[in-house]
Amino acid sequence: MPRPTAAQLVYGSATVFLATLAMLLLSQTRTGTGVAVIAVAGLGLGLLVAVTAPAPKVSATAKAAKAAGVTGVTGPARASRVVRRQAVRAKSPAAPAPLEHSHCPR
């Protein structure tokens, strides 16, 4: 099962909060059992909303990479980030030269 997206988490969490709050206010329950039933119903409704929220579509680049057998690539943004990191590492300076202490006797 794929990981939920940020949008799915937000939709689900907002649904749990708002649905539970609305049911508690409308039912005016004061018993622990009633609150527990409403809380479970809110969690179930939030889970349903999170699971049925539309997932992002796979790009043509990712499909082509998967067909070619390339792993670990999720799209052009990730690929450019990797290339950028390698370019930055290539430009990093070499280890500094050791310090020479001419005034220190050996």
N, C-alpha and C positions, 0 to 999 in steps of 0.2 A: 504494500500500500504506500503510495507516495506521501511525502510530508505535506501538511497543510500549508497553504500560502498565507501571507500576512492578512490578506483580505478575508480569507475564510476564518482566520482566528478572530479578527475584529467583528465580523458579522455574527459569529457564534457567541462571542462574549457579550456583545451588545444585546443580542436576543435573550440570553440567559438573564441579564440584569433587568432589562425592561419588562420582559414577560413575567418574571418572578415578582417584580415590584407591582405591576398592574394586577396580577392575580391576588396578591396579598391585600392590596387596597380595595379591590372589588369584592373579595370574599369576606373581608373583615374578620378573619379567623383569629382566634386567640389561643388555641390549643397547640401544643407541641406537635401532635400528630398532623394537624391540618397544615402547619407551616412546613413540616417535613414532606408531605405529599406535594405541596405547591413547589417546594424547592426541587424535588425530583422531576416534576413536570417541566419546570423551567430549564433544567439541565438537559432533559430529553429534547425539548424544543430547540435549544441552542445547538445541540449535536446535530439534529436534523438539518437545521439551516446551514451549519458549517459544512456538512457533507454534501449538500445539494448546491452550494454556491459554485458558480462556474469556475473551473480551473483554467489557468492560462494555456493557450494553444502552443504547441511545439512549433518552433520556427523551421523554415525550410533548411536552414543551415544545420540545425541540430539533427534533422531527419537525415540529411546527406552524410553527416559525420557518423551517425549511428549505422547507416547502411555501409559505410566504408570500414566500420569496425573500430573507429576512434573512440576511446573512452575518456571520460573526465571533461569533455567539452560540452558546455550548456548553451553556447551561442556566441555571437560575435563579440559581445561585451566582455565575456570571460577570456576569450582568446586574445583580445587586445590588451587586457590587463596583464596577462601572462607575458606577452611580448614586451610590454612596457617595463615590467619588473626585471626581465632579463637584460634589457637595454640599460637600465639604471645600474644593475650590478656590474655590467661590463665597463661602465664609466667610473666606477668607484676607484679611488686611488689605491696603489699597492701599499704594502706595509711600510711604515715610516723607516727611514734609515736609522741605524743605531747611532746614539749620541757619542761623540768622541770628547773625552775629557783630557785635553792636553796639559792642563795644569795639575792633574792628579798623578802622583808618582805610582809606579806599579811595583 
